Amino acid sequence: MGILWMIIIGFLAGLVARLLKPGKDDMGFIMTTLLGIAGAFIGGMLGRATGIYEATEPAGFIAAVVGAILLLFIVQMVRGRSIGHSH
């Protein structure tokens, strides 16, 4: 049940992040879910680095959304650079 729960929370966090971040993000269900899971990982790392979470605690939903939004901005920057340099 733990993996299923992680997928559901990851999808919801990725979906909320995509709704909150301005701009268009072409992603399907799987990429949105992976975005949320990766966002939870990044949010947890940032939370532990700042003392919000202990090493054994998973990131909260808000931290997962914040991490996913950060990832969306990074992806947008990388895509923008690769498109800009292709001329």
C-alpha positions in Angstrom: 0.0 0.0 0.0 3.0 2.4 0.6 3.9 2.5 -3.1 0.3 3.1 -4.2 0.0 5.9 -1.6 3.2 7.5 -2.9 2.0 7.4 -6.5 -1.4 9.0 -5.5 0.2 11.7 -3.4 2.9 12.3 -6.1 0.2 12.7 -8.7 -1.8 15.1 -6.6 1.3 17.2 -5.7 2.4 17.3 -9.3 -1.1 18.3 -10.4 -1.3 21.1 -7.8 2.2 22.3 -8.8 1.3 22.5 -12.4 -1.9 24.4 -11.6 0.0 26.9 -9.4 2.9 27.5 -11.7 2.1 29.9 -14.5 2.8 28.9 -18.1 2.1 25.8 -20.1 3.6 22.4 -19.1 3.0 19.6 -21.6 3.0 16.6 -19.3 0.8 13.5 -19.1 -0.3 11.5 -16.1 3.0 9.6 -15.7 5.2 12.7 -16.0 2.9 14.6 -13.6 3.2 11.7 -11.1 7.0 11.5 -11.4 7.2 15.3 -11.0 5.2 15.1 -7.7 7.3 12.2 -6.4 10.6 14.0 -7.3 9.1 17.1 -5.8 8.5 15.3 -2.5 12.1 14.1 -2.5 13.4 17.6 -3.1 11.0 19.1 -0.6 12.1 16.6 2.0 15.8 17.3 1.4 15.2 21.1 1.7 13.0 20.5 4.8 15.8 18.4 6.4 18.4 21.0 5.4 16.4 23.8 7.1 15.5 21.7 10.1 11.7 21.4 9.3 11.8 17.6 9.0 13.8 15.0 10.7 15.9 12.5 8.7 13.3 9.8 9.1 10.2 11.9 8.3 8.8 12.1 4.8 8.1 15.5 3.2 4.7 16.9 3.7 2.3 17.6 0.9 3.1 21.3 0.8 6.8 20.5 0.6 6.1 18.1 -2.2 4.3 20.8 -4.1 7.0 23.4 -3.5 9.6 20.9 -4.7 7.6 20.1 -7.8 7.2 23.8 -8.6 11.0 24.2 -8.3 11.4 21.3 -10.7 9.0 22.8 -13.2 11.0 26.1 -13.2 14.2 24.2 -13.7 12.7 22.1 -16.6 11.4 25.4 -18.1 14.8 27.0 -17.9 16.6 24.0 -19.4 14.1 23.7 -22.3 14.3 27.5 -22.9 18.1 27.3 -23.2 18.1 24.3 -25.5 15.5 25.9 -27.8 17.4 29.2 -27.8 20.7 27.6 -28.7 19.3 25.5 -31.6 19.2 28.3 -34.1 
